[in-house]
Amino acid sequence: MNSNKKRITVRMPEKLNEEITRKSKYLGLTKNSFIIDILWKEFDSSKYKNNNKEDNKYE
């Protein structure tokens, strides 16, 4: 595993897991890549970009 990446565990409903598996296969992505893409898109959305005052809160 690359040292700049962290492993996490996510618990989710079985139906959501099935949908993520199905959609990632359809797109030709691994589940991990698909989930990372979703997370980046959400994180990059305007509701997070405009919240600069807490950018360093957890660093």
C-alpha distance matrix in Angstrom:
0.0 3.8 6.3 8.6 7.3 8.5 8.8 12.5 15.1 18.0 21.2 23.5 26.7 26.6 28.5 26.0 23.1 25.4 26.2 22.6 21.9 25.2 24.8 21.3 22.6 25.7 23.9 21.7 18.4 15.7 16.4 13.2 14.5 18.0 17.4 15.6 18.6 21.0 19.6 19.9 23.3 24.5 23.3 24.9 28.1 31.2 31.4 28.3 29.1 32.5 31.4 30.9 32.4 29.5 26.7 26.0 27.0 23.8 22.5
3.8 0.0 3.8 5.5 5.7 8.3 10.1 13.8 16.9 19.5 23.0 25.1 28.4 28.7 30.2 27.4 24.9 27.3 27.6 23.8 23.6 26.7 25.8 22.2 23.8 26.6 24.3 22.3 19.0 16.9 17.7 14.2 14.7 18.2 17.7 15.2 17.9 20.5 18.9 18.5 22.1 23.4 21.8 23.1 26.5 29.4 29.8 26.6 26.9 30.3 29.4 28.5 30.2 27.5 24.5 23.8 25.2 22.2 20.5
6.3 3.8 0.0 3.8 5.5 7.6 10.2 13.8 17.2 20.0 23.6 26.0 29.6 30.2 32.0 29.0 26.7 29.5 29.8 26.0 26.1 29.4 28.4 25.0 26.9 29.6 27.3 25.6 22.2 20.0 20.3 16.7 17.3 20.6 19.5 16.8 19.7 22.0 19.8 19.3 23.1 24.0 21.9 23.3 26.8 29.3 29.5 26.1 26.4 29.6 28.3 27.1 28.4 25.7 22.7 21.5 22.9 19.7 17.8
8.6 5.5 3.8 0.0 3.8 6.8 10.2 13.2 16.9 19.1 22.9 25.0 28.6 29.5 30.9 27.7 25.8 28.6 28.5 24.7 25.3 28.4 27.0 23.8 26.1 28.5 25.8 24.6 21.1 19.3 19.4 15.6 15.7 18.8 17.5 14.4 17.1 19.4 17.0 16.1 19.9 20.8 18.5 19.7 23.3 25.7 26.0 22.5 22.6 25.9 24.7 23.5 25.0 22.4 19.3 18.4 20.0 17.2 15.2
7.3 5.7 5.5 3.8 0.0 3.8 6.8 9.7 13.3 15.5 19.2 21.3 24.9 25.8 27.2 24.1 22.1 25.0 24.9 21.2 21.8 25.0 23.8 20.7 23.0 25.6 23.2 22.1 18.4 16.3 16.0 12.2 12.9 15.8 14.3 11.6 14.7 16.7 14.4 14.2 18.0 18.8 16.9 18.6 21.9 24.7 24.7 21.4 22.1 25.4 24.2 23.6 25.2 22.3 19.4 19.0 20.1 17.1 15.9
8.5 8.3 7.6 6.8 3.8 0.0 3.8 6.5 10.2 12.7 16.4 18.9 22.6 23.7 25.5 22.5 20.6 23.7 24.0 20.5 21.2 24.7 23.8 21.0 23.5 26.2 24.2 23.3 19.5 16.9 15.9 12.3 13.9 16.3 14.1 12.1 15.6 16.9 14.3 15.0 18.7 18.8 17.0 19.4 22.4 25.1 24.6 21.3 22.6 25.7 24.1 23.7 24.9 21.6 19.3 18.6 19.1 15.7 15.2
8.8 10.1 10.2 10.2 6.8 3.8 0.0 3.8 7.0 10.0 13.5 16.1 19.7 20.6 22.7 20.0 17.7 20.9 21.7 18.3 18.7 22.4 22.0 19.3 21.6 24.5 23.1 22.1 18.3 15.3 13.9 10.7 13.2 15.3 13.0 12.0 15.8 16.6 14.5 16.0 19.4 19.3 18.2 20.9 23.5 26.5 25.7 22.8 24.6 27.6 26.0 26.1 27.2 23.8 21.8 21.4 21.4 18.0 18.1
12.5 13.8 13.8 13.2 9.7 6.5 3.8 0.0 3.8 6.6 10.0 12.9 16.6 17.9 20.0 17.4 15.5 19.0 19.8 16.7 17.6 21.3 21.0 18.8 21.4 24.2 23.0 22.5 18.8 15.9 13.6 10.9 13.8 15.0 12.0 11.7 15.5 15.5 13.2 15.5 18.6 17.8 17.0 20.2 22.3 25.2 24.0 21.4 23.6 26.4 24.6 25.2 26.2 22.6 21.1 21.0 20.4 17.1 18.0
15.1 16.9 17.2 16.9 13.3 10.2 7.0 3.8 0.0 3.8 6.6 9.8 13.3 14.6 17.1 14.8 12.9 16.5 17.7 15.1 15.9 19.6 19.9 18.1 20.5 23.4 22.8 22.5 19.0 15.9 13.1 11.3 14.7 15.3 12.2 13.1 16.7 16.0 14.3 17.2 19.8 18.7 18.6 22.0 23.5 26.5 25.1 22.9 25.5 28.2 26.4 27.5 28.3 24.7 23.6 23.7 22.7 19.6 21.0
18.0 19.5 20.0 19.1 15.5 12.7 10.0 6.6 3.8 0.0 3.8 6.4 10.1 11.8 14.0 11.5 10.2 14.0 14.9 12.7 14.2 17.6 17.7 16.6 19.2 21.7 21.3 21.6 18.3 15.6 12.2 11.2 14.4 14.0 10.6 12.3 15.4 14.0 12.6 16.0 18.0 16.6 17.1 20.5 21.6 24.6 23.0 21.3 24.2 26.7 25.1 26.6 27.6 24.1 23.3 24.0 22.8 20.1 22.0
21.2 23.0 23.6 22.9 19.2 16.4 13.5 10.0 6.6 3.8 0.0 3.8 7.1 9.1 11.7 10.1 9.1 12.8 14.2 12.8 14.2 17.4 18.1 17.6 20.0 22.4 22.6 23.0 20.2 17.5 13.9 13.8 17.0 16.1 13.0 15.3 18.0 16.2 15.3 18.9 20.4 18.7 19.6 23.1 23.7 26.6 24.8 23.5 26.7 28.9 27.3 29.2 29.9 26.5 26.1 26.9 25.4 22.9 25.0
23.5 25.1 26.0 25.0 21.3 18.9 16.1 12.9 9.8 6.4 3.8 0.0 3.8 6.4 8.3 6.5 6.6 10.1 11.1 10.5 12.3 15.0 15.6 15.9 18.3 20.2 20.7 21.7 19.2 17.0 13.3 14.0 16.8 15.1 12.3 15.3 17.3 15.0 14.8 18.6 19.4 17.7 19.3 22.6 22.7 25.7 23.9 23.2 26.4 28.6 27.3 29.6 30.6 27.4 27.1 28.3 26.9 24.8 27.1
26.7 28.4 29.6 28.6 24.9 22.6 19.7 16.6 13.3 10.1 7.1 3.8 0.0 3.8 5.5 5.4 6.4 8.8 10.1 10.8 12.5 14.4 15.6 16.6 18.6 20.2 21.3 22.5 20.6 18.7 15.0 16.5 19.1 16.9 14.7 18.1 19.6 17.1 17.5 21.3 21.5 19.8 22.0 25.0 24.7 27.6 25.9 25.6 28.9 30.9 29.8 32.4 33.4 30.4 30.2 31.7 30.2 28.2 30.7
26.6 28.7 30.2 29.5 25.8 23.7 20.6 17.9 14.6 11.8 9.1 6.4 3.8 0.0 3.8 5.5 5.1 6.2 8.7 9.9 10.5 12.3 14.3 15.3 16.6 18.4 20.0 21.0 19.4 17.5 14.1 16.3 18.9 16.8 15.3 18.9 20.3 18.2 19.2 22.8 23.1 21.9 24.2 27.1 26.9 30.0 28.7 28.3 31.4 33.7 32.8 35.2 36.5 33.5 33.0 34.4 33.2 31.1 33.3
28.5 30.2 32.0 30.9 27.2 25.5 22.7 20.0 17.1 14.0 11.7 8.3 5.5 3.8 0.0 3.8 5.4 5.1 6.2 8.7 9.8 10.5 12.2 14.1 15.4 16.5 18.4 19.9 18.7 17.5 14.3 16.9 18.9 16.2 15.1 18.9 19.6 17.2 18.8 22.3 21.9 20.9 23.6 26.1 25.6 28.7 27.5 27.6 30.6 32.8 32.4 35.0 36.5 33.7 33.3 35.1 34.0 32.2 34.4
26.0 27.4 29.0 27.7 24.1 22.5 20.0 17.4 14.8 11.5 10.1 6.5 5.4 5.5 3.8 0.0 3.8 5.4 5.1 6.1 8.5 9.8 10.5 12.0 14.1 15.2 16.3 18.0 16.4 15.3 11.8 14.0 15.8 13.0 11.6 15.3 16.0 13.5 15.0 18.5 18.2 17.2 19.8 22.4 22.0 25.2 24.1 24.0 27.0 29.3 28.8 31.4 33.0 30.2 29.7 31.5 30.6 28.9 31.1
23.1 24.9 26.7 25.8 22.1 20.6 17.7 15.5 12.9 10.2 9.1 6.6 6.4 5.1 5.4 3.8 0.0 3.8 5.5 5.1 6.1 8.6 10.0 10.5 12.2 14.2 15.4 16.2 14.4 12.7 9.2 11.6 14.0 11.8 10.6 14.3 15.6 13.9 15.2 18.6 18.9 18.4 20.7 23.3 23.4 26.9 26.0 25.4 28.2 30.8 30.2 32.4 34.1 31.2 30.3 31.8 31.1 29.0 30.8
25.4 27.3 29.5 28.6 25.0 23.7 20.9 19.0 16.5 14.0 12.8 10.1 8.8 6.2 5.1 5.4 3.8 0.0 3.8 5.5 5.1 6.1 8.6 9.9 10.7 12.3 14.3 15.3 14.4 13.2 10.4 13.6 15.5 13.0 12.9 16.7 17.3 15.8 17.8 20.9 20.8 20.7 23.3 25.5 25.5 29.0 28.3 28.1 30.7 33.3 33.1 35.4 37.2 34.5 33.5 35.2 34.6 32.6 34.3
26.2 27.6 29.8 28.5 24.9 24.0 21.7 19.8 17.7 14.9 14.2 11.1 10.1 8.7 6.2 5.1 5.5 3.8 0.0 3.8 5.4 5.0 6.0 8.4 9.9 10.5 12.2 14.0 13.2 12.9 10.3 13.4 14.5 11.3 11.5 15.3 15.2 13.4 15.9 18.8 18.1 18.1 21.1 23.0 22.7 26.1 25.7 25.8 28.2 30.8 30.9 33.3 35.4 32.9 31.9 33.9 33.5 31.8 33.6
22.6 23.8 26.0 24.7 21.2 20.5 18.3 16.7 15.1 12.7 12.8 10.5 10.8 9.9 8.7 6.1 5.1 5.5 3.8 0.0 3.8 5.5 5.2 5.9 8.4 9.8 10.5 11.9 10.3 9.6 6.7 9.6 10.7 7.8 7.9 11.6 11.9 10.5 12.9 15.7 15.6 15.8 18.5 20.4 20.6 24.2 24.0 23.6 25.9 28.7 28.8 30.9 33.0 30.4 29.2 31.1 30.9 29.0 30.5
21.9 23.6 26.1 25.3 21.8 21.2 18.7 17.6 15.9 14.2 14.2 12.3 12.5 10.5 9.8 8.5 6.1 5.1 5.4 3.8 0.0 3.8 5.6 5.3 6.2 8.6 10.1 10.5 9.3 8.2 6.1 9.7 11.1 9.0 10.0 13.4 13.9 13.4 15.7 18.3 18.5 19.1 21.5 23.3 23.9 27.6 27.5 26.9 29.0 32.1 32.1 34.0 36.2 33.5 32.0 33.6 33.6 31.5 32.7
25.2 26.7 29.4 28.4 25.0 24.7 22.4 21.3 19.6 17.6 17.4 15.0 14.4 12.3 10.5 9.8 8.6 6.1 5.0 5.5 3.8 0.0 3.8 5.6 5.3 6.2 8.8 10.0 10.2 10.3 9.1 12.8 13.3 10.7 12.4 15.7 15.4 14.7 17.6 19.9 19.4 20.3 23.1 24.5 24.7 28.3 28.5 28.3 30.3 33.2 33.6 35.7 38.1 35.6 34.2 36.1 36.2 34.3 35.6
24.8 25.8 28.4 27.0 23.8 23.8 22.0 21.0 19.9 17.7 18.1 15.6 15.6 14.3 12.2 10.5 10.0 8.6 6.0 5.2 5.6 3.8 0.0 3.8 5.4 5.0 6.2 8.6 8.6 9.7 8.6 11.9 11.5 8.3 10.5 13.5 12.4 11.8 15.1 17.0 16.2 17.4 20.3 21.3 21.5 25.1 25.5 25.5 27.2 30.2 30.8 32.9 35.5 33.2 31.7 33.9 34.1 32.5 33.8
21.3 22.2 25.0 23.8 20.7 21.0 19.3 18.8 18.1 16.6 17.6 15.9 16.6 15.3 14.1 12.0 10.5 9.9 8.4 5.9 5.3 5.6 3.8 0.0 3.8 5.4 5.1 6.0 5.0 6.0 5.6 8.8 8.2 5.8 8.6 11.2 10.6 11.0 14.0 15.6 15.4 17.1 19.5 20.5 21.3 25.0 25.7 25.0 26.6 29.8 30.3 32.0 34.6 32.3 30.4 32.3 32.8 31.0 31.8
22.6 23.8 26.9 26.1 23.0 23.5 21.6 21.4 20.5 19.2 20.0 18.3 18.6 16.6 15.4 14.1 12.2 10.7 9.9 8.4 6.2 5.3 5.4 3.8 0.0 3.8 5.4 4.9 5.9 7.0 7.8 11.2 10.8 9.3 12.2 14.6 14.0 14.8 17.7 19.2 19.1 20.8 23.2 24.1 25.0 28.7 29.4 28.8 30.3 33.5 34.1 35.7 38.4 36.0 34.1 35.9 36.4 34.5 35.2
25.7 26.6 29.6 28.5 25.6 26.2 24.5 24.2 23.4 21.7 22.4 20.2 20.2 18.4 16.5 15.2 14.2 12.3 10.5 9.8 8.6 6.2 5.0 5.4 3.8 0.0 3.8 5.5 7.7 10.0 10.8 13.9 12.8 10.6 13.8 16.1 14.7 15.1 18.6 19.7 18.9 20.8 23.6 24.0 24.5 28.1 29.1 28.9 30.2 33.3 34.3 36.0 38.9 36.8 34.9 37.1 37.7 36.1 36.9
23.9 24.3 27.3 25.8 23.2 24.2 23.1 23.0 22.8 21.3 22.6 20.7 21.3 20.0 18.4 16.3 15.4 14.3 12.2 10.5 10.1 8.8 6.2 5.1 5.4 3.8 0.0 3.8 5.5 8.8 10.1 12.4 10.4 8.5 12.1 13.7 11.8 12.9 16.3 16.9 16.1 18.5 21.0 21.1 21.9 25.5 26.8 26.4 27.3 30.6 31.7 33.3 36.3 34.4 32.2 34.4 35.3 33.8 34.4
21.7 22.3 25.6 24.6 22.1 23.3 22.1 22.5 22.5 21.6 23.0 21.7 22.5 21.0 19.9 18.0 16.2 15.3 14.0 11.9 10.5 10.0 8.6 6.0 4.9 5.5 3.8 0.0 3.8 6.9 9.5 11.7 9.8 9.2 12.9 14.1 12.9 14.8 17.7 18.2 18.1 20.7 22.7 22.9 24.2 27.8 29.2 28.4 29.2 32.7 33.6 34.8 37.7 35.7 33.3 35.1 36.2 34.4 34.6
18.4 19.0 22.2 21.1 18.4 19.5 18.3 18.8 19.0 18.3 20.2 19.2 20.6 19.4 18.7 16.4 14.4 14.4 13.2 10.3 9.3 10.2 8.6 5.0 5.9 7.7 5.5 3.8 0.0 3.8 6.4 8.0 6.0 6.0 9.6 10.6 10.0 12.0 14.6 15.2 15.7 18.1 19.8 20.4 21.9 25.7 26.8 25.6 26.6 30.1 30.8 31.9 34.7 32.4 30.0 31.7 32.7 30.7 31.0
15.7 16.9 20.0 19.3 16.3 16.9 15.3 15.9 15.9 15.6 17.5 17.0 18.7 17.5 17.5 15.3 12.7 13.2 12.9 9.6 8.2 10.3 9.7 6.0 7.0 10.0 8.8 6.9 3.8 0.0 3.8 5.3 5.2 6.2 8.6 9.9 10.6 12.4 14.3 15.4 16.7 18.5 19.9 21.1 22.8 26.6 27.3 25.8 27.1 30.6 30.8 31.8 34.3 31.8 29.5 30.8 31.5 29.2 29.5
16.4 17.7 20.3 19.4 16.0 15.9 13.9 13.6 13.1 12.2 13.9 13.3 15.0 14.1 14.3 11.8 9.2 10.4 10.3 6.7 6.1 9.1 8.6 5.6 7.8 10.8 10.1 9.5 6.4 3.8 0.0 3.8 5.5 5.1 6.1 8.5 9.9 10.6 12.2 14.2 15.4 16.6 18.1 19.9 21.3 25.1 25.3 24.0 25.7 29.0 28.9 30.3 32.5 29.8 27.8 29.2 29.6 27.3 28.0
13.2 14.2 16.7 15.6 12.2 12.3 10.7 10.9 11.3 11.2 13.8 14.0 16.5 16.3 16.9 14.0 11.6 13.6 13.4 9.6 9.7 12.8 11.9 8.8 11.2 13.9 12.4 11.7 8.0 5.3 3.8 0.0 3.8 5.5 5.2 6.1 8.6 10.0 10.5 12.2 14.2 15.4 16.2 18.1 20.1 23.7 23.9 22.1 23.6 27.1 26.8 27.8 30.0 27.2 25.0 26.1 26.6 24.2 24.6
14.5 14.7 17.3 15.7 12.9 13.9 13.2 13.8 14.7 14.4 17.0 16.8 19.1 18.9 18.9 15.8 14.0 15.5 14.5 10.7 11.1 13.3 11.5 8.2 10.8 12.8 10.4 9.8 6.0 5.2 5.5 3.8 0.0 3.8 5.5 5.1 6.1 8.6 9.8 10.5 12.2 14.2 15.1 16.2 18.4 22.1 22.8 21.1 22.2 25.8 25.9 26.8 29.4 26.9 24.5 25.9 26.9 24.8 25.0
18.0 18.2 20.6 18.8 15.8 16.3 15.3 15.0 15.3 14.0 16.1 15.1 16.9 16.8 16.2 13.0 11.8 13.0 11.3 7.8 9.0 10.7 8.3 5.8 9.3 10.6 8.5 9.2 6.0 6.2 5.1 5.5 3.8 0.0 3.8 5.5 5.2 6.3 8.7 10.1 10.7 12.5 14.3 15.4 16.8 20.6 21.3 20.1 21.5 24.9 25.3 26.6 29.3 26.9 24.8 26.7 27.4 25.6 26.2
17.4 17.7 19.5 17.5 14.3 14.1 13.0 12.0 12.2 10.6 13.0 12.3 14.7 15.3 15.1 11.6 10.6 12.9 11.5 7.9 10.0 12.4 10.5 8.6 12.2 13.8 12.1 12.9 9.6 8.6 6.1 5.2 5.5 3.8 0.0 3.8 5.4 5.1 6.2 8.7 9.9 10.6 12.1 14.1 15.5 19.2 19.3 17.9 19.7 23.0 22.9 24.4 26.7 24.1 22.2 24.0 24.3 22.4 23.4
15.6 15.2 16.8 14.4 11.6 12.1 12.0 11.7 13.1 12.3 15.3 15.3 18.1 18.9 18.9 15.3 14.3 16.7 15.3 11.6 13.4 15.7 13.5 11.2 14.6 16.1 13.7 14.1 10.6 9.9 8.5 6.1 5.1 5.5 3.8 0.0 3.8 5.4 5.1 6.1 8.6 9.9 10.3 12.0 14.2 17.8 18.2 16.3 17.6 21.1 21.0 22.0 24.5 22.0 19.7 21.3 22.1 20.2 20.8
18.6 17.9 19.7 17.1 14.7 15.6 15.8 15.5 16.7 15.4 18.0 17.3 19.6 20.3 19.6 16.0 15.6 17.3 15.2 11.9 13.9 15.4 12.4 10.6 14.0 14.7 11.8 12.9 10.0 10.6 9.9 8.6 6.1 5.2 5.4 3.8 0.0 3.8 5.5 5.2 6.2 8.6 9.9 10.5 12.4 16.1 17.1 15.7 16.6 20.2 20.8 21.9 24.8 22.8 20.5 22.6 23.7 22.3 22.9
21.0 20.5 22.0 19.4 16.7 16.9 16.6 15.5 16.0 14.0 16.2 15.0 17.1 18.2 17.2 13.5 13.9 15.8 13.4 10.5 13.4 14.7 11.8 11.0 14.8 15.1 12.9 14.8 12.0 12.4 10.6 10.0 8.6 6.3 5.1 5.4 3.8 0.0 3.8 5.6 5.2 6.2 8.5 9.9 10.8 14.6 15.0 14.1 15.7 18.9 19.4 21.1 23.8 21.7 20.0 22.4 22.9 21.8 22.9
19.6 18.9 19.8 17.0 14.4 14.3 14.5 13.2 14.3 12.6 15.3 14.8 17.5 19.2 18.8 15.0 15.2 17.8 15.9 12.9 15.7 17.6 15.1 14.0 17.7 18.6 16.3 17.7 14.6 14.3 12.2 10.5 9.8 8.7 6.2 5.1 5.5 3.8 0.0 3.8 5.5 5.2 6.0 8.5 10.0 13.5 13.4 11.8 13.7 16.9 16.8 18.3 20.7 18.3 16.6 18.8 19.2 18.0 19.2
19.9 18.5 19.3 16.1 14.2 15.0 16.0 15.5 17.2 16.0 18.9 18.6 21.3 22.8 22.3 18.5 18.6 20.9 18.8 15.7 18.3 19.9 17.0 15.6 19.2 19.7 16.9 18.2 15.2 15.4 14.2 12.2 10.5 10.1 8.7 6.1 5.2 5.6 3.8 0.0 3.8 5.4 5.0 5.9 8.5 11.9 12.8 10.8 11.7 15.3 15.7 16.7 19.6 17.7 15.3 17.7 18.9 18.0 18.6
23.3 22.1 23.1 19.9 18.0 18.7 19.4 18.6 19.8 18.0 20.4 19.4 21.5 23.1 21.9 18.2 18.9 20.8 18.1 15.6 18.5 19.4 16.2 15.4 19.1 18.9 16.1 18.1 15.7 16.7 15.4 14.2 12.2 10.7 9.9 8.6 6.2 5.2 5.5 3.8 0.0 3.8 5.5 5.2 6.2 10.0 11.3 10.4 11.3 14.6 15.7 17.3 20.4 18.9 17.0 19.9 21.0 20.6 21.5
24.5 23.4 24.0 20.8 18.8 18.8 19.3 17.8 18.7 16.6 18.7 17.7 19.8 21.9 20.9 17.2 18.4 20.7 18.1 15.8 19.1 20.3 17.4 17.1 20.8 20.8 18.5 20.7 18.1 18.5 16.6 15.4 14.2 12.5 10.6 9.9 8.6 6.2 5.2 5.4 3.8 0.0 3.8 5.5 5.2 8.7 8.8 8.1 10.1 13.0 13.5 15.7 18.4 16.7 15.4 18.4 18.9 18.6 20.2
23.3 21.8 21.9 18.5 16.9 17.0 18.2 17.0 18.6 17.1 19.6 19.3 22.0 24.2 23.6 19.8 20.7 23.3 21.1 18.5 21.5 23.1 20.3 19.5 23.2 23.6 21.0 22.7 19.8 19.9 18.1 16.2 15.1 14.3 12.1 10.3 9.9 8.5 6.0 5.0 5.5 3.8 0.0 3.8 5.5 8.3 8.2 6.0 7.7 10.9 11.0 12.6 15.3 13.5 11.8 14.8 15.5 15.4 16.7
24.9 23.1 23.3 19.7 18.6 19.4 20.9 20.2 22.0 20.5 23.1 22.6 25.0 27.1 26.1 22.4 23.3 25.5 23.0 20.4 23.3 24.5 21.3 20.5 24.1 24.0 21.1 22.9 20.4 21.1 19.9 18.1 16.2 15.4 14.1 12.0 10.5 9.9 8.5 5.9 5.2 5.5 3.8 0.0 3.8 6.4 8.1 6.5 6.3 9.9 11.1 12.4 15.7 14.7 12.7 15.9 17.4 17.7 18.5
28.1 26.5 26.8 23.3 21.9 22.4 23.5 22.3 23.5 21.6 23.7 22.7 24.7 26.9 25.6 22.0 23.4 25.5 22.7 20.6 23.9 24.7 21.5 21.3 25.0 24.5 21.9 24.2 21.9 22.8 21.3 20.1 18.4 16.8 15.5 14.2 12.4 10.8 10.0 8.5 6.2 5.2 5.5 3.8 0.0 3.8 5.6 5.8 6.4 9.0 10.8 13.0 16.1 15.5 14.3 17.8 18.8 19.5 20.8
31.2 29.4 29.3 25.7 24.7 25.1 26.5 25.2 26.5 24.6 26.6 25.7 27.6 30.0 28.7 25.2 26.9 29.0 26.1 24.2 27.6 28.3 25.1 25.0 28.7 28.1 25.5 27.8 25.7 26.6 25.1 23.7 22.1 20.6 19.2 17.8 16.1 14.6 13.5 11.9 10.0 8.7 8.3 6.4 3.8 0.0 3.8 5.3 4.9 6.0 8.7 11.1 14.2 14.4 13.7 17.5 18.5 19.9 21.3
31.4 29.8 29.5 26.0 24.7 24.6 25.7 24.0 25.1 23.0 24.8 23.9 25.9 28.7 27.5 24.1 26.0 28.3 25.7 24.0 27.5 28.5 25.5 25.7 29.4 29.1 26.8 29.2 26.8 27.3 25.3 23.9 22.8 21.3 19.3 18.2 17.1 15.0 13.4 12.8 11.3 8.8 8.2 8.1 5.6 3.8 0.0 3.8 5.8 5.8 7.0 10.3 12.7 12.5 12.6 16.3 16.5 18.1 20.0
28.3 26.6 26.1 22.5 21.4 21.3 22.8 21.4 22.9 21.3 23.5 23.2 25.6 28.3 27.6 24.0 25.4 28.1 25.8 23.6 26.9 28.3 25.5 25.0 28.8 28.9 26.4 28.4 25.6 25.8 24.0 22.1 21.1 20.1 17.9 16.3 15.7 14.1 11.8 10.8 10.4 8.1 6.0 6.5 5.8 5.3 3.8 0.0 3.8 5.5 5.4 8.0 10.6 9.8 9.2 12.9 13.4 14.7 16.4
29.1 26.9 26.4 22.6 22.1 22.6 24.6 23.6 25.5 24.2 26.7 26.4 28.9 31.4 30.6 27.0 28.2 30.7 28.2 25.9 29.0 30.3 27.2 26.6 30.3 30.2 27.3 29.2 26.6 27.1 25.7 23.6 22.2 21.5 19.7 17.6 16.6 15.7 13.7 11.7 11.3 10.1 7.7 6.3 6.4 4.9 5.8 3.8 0.0 3.8 5.6 6.8 10.3 10.5 9.1 12.9 14.4 16.0 16.9
32.5 30.3 29.6 25.9 25.4 25.7 27.6 26.4 28.2 26.7 28.9 28.6 30.9 33.7 32.8 29.3 30.8 33.3 30.8 28.7 32.1 33.2 30.2 29.8 33.5 33.3 30.6 32.7 30.1 30.6 29.0 27.1 25.8 24.9 23.0 21.1 20.2 18.9 16.9 15.3 14.6 13.0 10.9 9.9 9.0 6.0 5.8 5.5 3.8 0.0 3.8 5.7 8.6 9.9 9.8 13.5 14.6 16.9 18.2
31.4 29.4 28.3 24.7 24.2 24.1 26.0 24.6 26.4 25.1 27.3 27.3 29.8 32.8 32.4 28.8 30.2 33.1 30.9 28.8 32.1 33.6 30.8 30.3 34.1 34.3 31.7 33.6 30.8 30.8 28.9 26.8 25.9 25.3 22.9 21.0 20.8 19.4 16.8 15.7 15.7 13.5 11.0 11.1 10.8 8.7 7.0 5.4 5.6 3.8 0.0 3.8 5.7 6.3 7.1 10.7 11.1 13.7 15.3
30.9 28.5 27.1 23.5 23.6 23.7 26.1 25.2 27.5 26.6 29.2 29.6 32.4 35.2 35.0 31.4 32.4 35.4 33.3 30.9 34.0 35.7 32.9 32.0 35.7 36.0 33.3 34.8 31.9 31.8 30.3 27.8 26.8 26.6 24.4 22.0 21.9 21.1 18.3 16.7 17.3 15.7 12.6 12.4 13.0 11.1 10.3 8.0 6.8 5.7 3.8 0.0 3.8 5.4 5.1 8.4 9.8 12.7 13.5
32.4 30.2 28.4 25.0 25.2 24.9 27.2 26.2 28.3 27.6 29.9 30.6 33.4 36.5 36.5 33.0 34.1 37.2 35.4 33.0 36.2 38.1 35.5 34.6 38.4 38.9 36.3 37.7 34.7 34.3 32.5 30.0 29.4 29.3 26.7 24.5 24.8 23.8 20.7 19.6 20.4 18.4 15.3 15.7 16.1 14.2 12.7 10.6 10.3 8.6 5.7 3.8 0.0 3.8 5.8 7.7 8.1 11.6 12.8
29.5 27.5 25.7 22.4 22.3 21.6 23.8 22.6 24.7 24.1 26.5 27.4 30.4 33.5 33.7 30.2 31.2 34.5 32.9 30.4 33.5 35.6 33.2 32.3 36.0 36.8 34.4 35.7 32.4 31.8 29.8 27.2 26.9 26.9 24.1 22.0 22.8 21.7 18.3 17.7 18.9 16.7 13.5 14.7 15.5 14.4 12.5 9.8 10.5 9.9 6.3 5.4 3.8 0.0 3.8 5.5 5.0 8.2 10.0
26.7 24.5 22.7 19.3 19.4 19.3 21.8 21.1 23.6 23.3 26.1 27.1 30.2 33.0 33.3 29.7 30.3 33.5 31.9 29.2 32.0 34.2 31.7 30.4 34.1 34.9 32.2 33.3 30.0 29.5 27.8 25.0 24.5 24.8 22.2 19.7 20.5 20.0 16.6 15.3 17.0 15.4 11.8 12.7 14.3 13.7 12.6 9.2 9.1 9.8 7.1 5.1 5.8 3.8 0.0 3.8 5.7 7.8 8.4
26.0 23.8 21.5 18.4 19.0 18.6 21.4 21.0 23.7 24.0 26.9 28.3 31.7 34.4 35.1 31.5 31.8 35.2 33.9 31.1 33.6 36.1 33.9 32.3 35.9 37.1 34.4 35.1 31.7 30.8 29.2 26.1 25.9 26.7 24.0 21.3 22.6 22.4 18.8 17.7 19.9 18.4 14.8 15.9 17.8 17.5 16.3 12.9 12.9 13.5 10.7 8.4 7.7 5.5 3.8 0.0 3.8 5.6 5.3
27.0 25.2 22.9 20.0 20.1 19.1 21.4 20.4 22.7 22.8 25.4 26.9 30.2 33.2 34.0 30.6 31.1 34.6 33.5 30.9 33.6 36.2 34.1 32.8 36.4 37.7 35.3 36.2 32.7 31.5 29.6 26.6 26.9 27.4 24.3 22.1 23.7 22.9 19.2 18.9 21.0 18.9 15.5 17.4 18.8 18.5 16.5 13.4 14.4 14.6 11.1 9.8 8.1 5.0 5.7 3.8 0.0 3.8 5.9
23.8 22.2 19.7 17.2 17.1 15.7 18.0 17.1 19.6 20.1 22.9 24.8 28.2 31.1 32.2 28.9 29.0 32.6 31.8 29.0 31.5 34.3 32.5 31.0 34.5 36.1 33.8 34.4 30.7 29.2 27.3 24.2 24.8 25.6 22.4 20.2 22.3 21.8 18.0 18.0 20.6 18.6 15.4 17.7 19.5 19.9 18.1 14.7 16.0 16.9 13.7 12.7 11.6 8.2 7.8 5.6 3.8 0.0 3.8
22.5 20.5 17.8 15.2 15.9 15.2 18.1 18.0 21.0 22.0 25.0 27.1 30.7 33.3 34.4 31.1 30.8 34.3 33.6 30.5 32.7 35.6 33.8 31.8 35.2 36.9 34.4 34.6 31.0 29.5 28.0 24.6 25.0 26.2 23.4 20.8 22.9 22.9 19.2 18.6 21.5 20.2 16.7 18.5 20.8 21.3 20.0 16.4 16.9 18.2 15.3 13.5 12.8 10.0 8.4 5.3 5.9 3.8 0.0
